[in-house]
Amino acid sequence: MAKQVAGVSERVLACAKEEFLEKGYLDASLRTIAARAQTTTGSIYTRFHDKEGLFAAIVNPVAQEFRKRFLEVQVTFHQMDAQTQKEQVYEYSGDGMMEMLDYIYDHFDEFRILLDASYGTAYQHFVEELIRIEEYYTYRYMETIGCQSVTSGQVTREFLHMVTTAYYESLFEVVRHRMEREQARRYVRMLSRYHSAGFDTLFYPEPEEESQSKGEGPDVIGRGDAERGERRI
């Protein structure tokens, strides 16, 4: 086997990142990448097998590490007892989200590619996978604390999917709009407060008879009196 020339893989990866950011996965050209990297398409196939292999070489390490950290936050939280979860949910979630946001900004271009240039690859559902994880663990949290809106059937997994999707799509707008890190941190804190106020109506609903006395239907979840804080991740 011929010895590979040093530095070619690094040039290919750098040029491929630019090409994917500019055109997205489907329209990106291996010939263009090879020309910019001053190599041949054959050398790209030798090193990365195909275009999707090249794409994965750029985004997979970041996607896997983010997912690992995201799951660790969830699992660690759910290892606490119910009372500790209730007491620490907002503080824990706020700290965890800021850590996730810093990781995103440490790998900003890779996340831009994951979010807006991955259609046609195995990574096009990256955000949806995070939403499913969040939905699952949020429902578990509500079961753990004996949330009335869950036990009564007012809140379902389908509904949680809707509100969780709204949260994460909003969260990643800071990347899509290429905001500066500090601006993103400020906006995400505001976003968390906004969504935590809404989630309080799910975690701590008013008694059904009180809601009905205000003219609301039995399926309407009232507003809780719980302390507002950062939303749990």
N, C-alpha and C positions, 0 to 999 in steps of 0.2 A: 504494500500500500504506500502510495506517495505521501511524503511528509507534507502536512498542511503548512501554508505560509503564515507566520505569526502576524497578528493584527488584522487579518481579513475578516474574521468573524465579528470582531468589534466594529469594524467599519460597516459591515453589512447590517448589523443590529441598529446602529445609529441612523443609517440611511433608511432602513425599513421603518423605523419609528416615525421619521419625517413623512414617508410615503403614506403610511397608515393614517397619520393625523390629517394629512392633506386630502386623501381620497377615500378613506374607509377601506375595510378589508376587501370587499368585492371588486372595487375598481383599482385597487393597488396593483402595480405591475412589477413582477420580478425582474424583468428586463431593465426597467427604470432604476430599480434598487441596485442591480448589479452594475449598471453604468455609473451611477453616483458613487458606488463603493470601489470603483476601479477593479472590478473582478468580472467573472462570468456567471451566467445563470447555473451552469454546471457546478460551480463551486458552492453555490447556495444550496442546490439539491444535495450535494455531498455532505454539507454541514447540517442542514435543517430538514432534509427530505422533501419538503414542499412548502407552499405558501402558508398553509395553516400551521405547519411545524415552526416556521419562522415567526409567525404571529404569537404562537404559544411561548416561544423562547423569550419574548418581550414581556408578555403579561402574566404568564402562569405563576412565576415566583411571587409576584406581588398579590395576585388574586388569592393564591393559597395561603399566604401569610396573613392577609387581611381576614379571610374566613376563619383561620385558626384563632386569631386574637378575638374576633367577634364571638366565636363560640365559647372561648375561655371566659369572657366576661359573663355570658349567659349562665354557663355551668357553675361558675364560682358563686354567683348570686343565688342560684337555686339550691346550693348546698347549705345555705343559711336556714335557720328555723323560721317559721312563719312570722313571729313577732319581729325578729331582726330584719326580715325582708320589708315589712311594713314601715319600720323605723328608718331604714337606710335607702329605700328604693330611689328617691329623688337624687340624693347626694351621689349614690353609687352610679346611677345612670348618667348624671351630668359629667362626672369625672371620666367615665368610660367613653362617652361620646367625644369628649375633647381629645382623648388619646387616639381614638379612631381617626378623628379629623387631622391630627398632626401626622399620622401615618399616611393619610391620603396626600397631604401637601408635601411630604418627603418623597413621594413617588407620583407627582402631579401628572406628568405626561402619560404614564402608564394608565392612570385612572381615566384620563381623557379618552384614551383609546378604548378602554373597557366599556365606557359609557356610551360613546358616540361613534366608534369605528369597528365594533365587533360583530355587527350583523352578518350572518352567514357562517359564524364560527360556533364552537362549543361554549363560548363565553358570552353569547348574546343575552343569556338569561341571568347574568351575574347579579343584578339588583334584585330580580325576582327571587333568587335563592336566598338572599339576605332577608327579604320580606317574609318568606315562609318560615325561616328560623325565628325571626322576631315574633311572628304571629303565634307560633307554637309555644314559645316561652312566655309570652304575655298571657296566653290562655292558662298556662300552668300556674302562673303567679296568681291570677284571679281565682283559680280553684283552691290554691294553697291558703289564701286569706279568707276563703269562704265568701267570695263576692256574690251578693244577692242577685246581681244582674245576670250572672252565669247560671246559678242554681235555679233561677226562675225561668231561664230560657230567653230572657230579653236580649242578651248579647250572645251571638253565635260566632263560630270561627269565620264564617263568611263576612260578617260585619267587621270583625277585627282585621281581616285581610284588606278591606276597603280603607279603613283609617290608617293602617300601617303602611299601605301603599302610598297614601297621601303624604305621610311623614317622610318616607325615604326618597320619594321622587322630589320633594321639596329640598331635602338635605343635599342631594347631589347637584342641585342647581348652582351651588357655589362653585363647583368644578366646571359645569357647562358654561357659566358666565365668567370663568377665569378670574374670580375675585382674589384679592390679596389675602394672605393667611389671616391677618388680624381682623380684617373686615369679615371674613368667613366665620371666624370664631365668634364675633359679636352677633352676626345674624343667626348662627346655629343656636346660640344661647337664647335668643329671642324666639326662635322657632320652637325650641324645647319648652319654654314657658307657655307658649301658645297652645301646643299640643297637650301639655300636662294638664292645663285647665280643662280641656275637653276630656282627657282620660279620667279626671276626677269624677266626671259624671257617670263613667262606667264603673270605676272602682268603688265609688261610694254613692250609689243612687238613693234618691229619696224613697221612702215607703210608698208603695203603690197607691194606697188610699189618699196620701197627701198630694200626689201628682194628680189624681182624679179630682180632688177638691179644687184644684186650680184650673180645671177645665181641660186637662190633658187626658189623652187616651191611656189605657193600661199598658200599652207598649212603649210609651215615652219614658225615657230615663231622665230623672230630674237632676238638679245641680247639687253636688256634694258640698259639704262644709270643710272638707279636708284641706290642710295646708297646701298651697300651690308650691310647686318646685320643679325641678328638672325631670323630664320624662325618662322612664326606664328604658334602657336599651335591651 
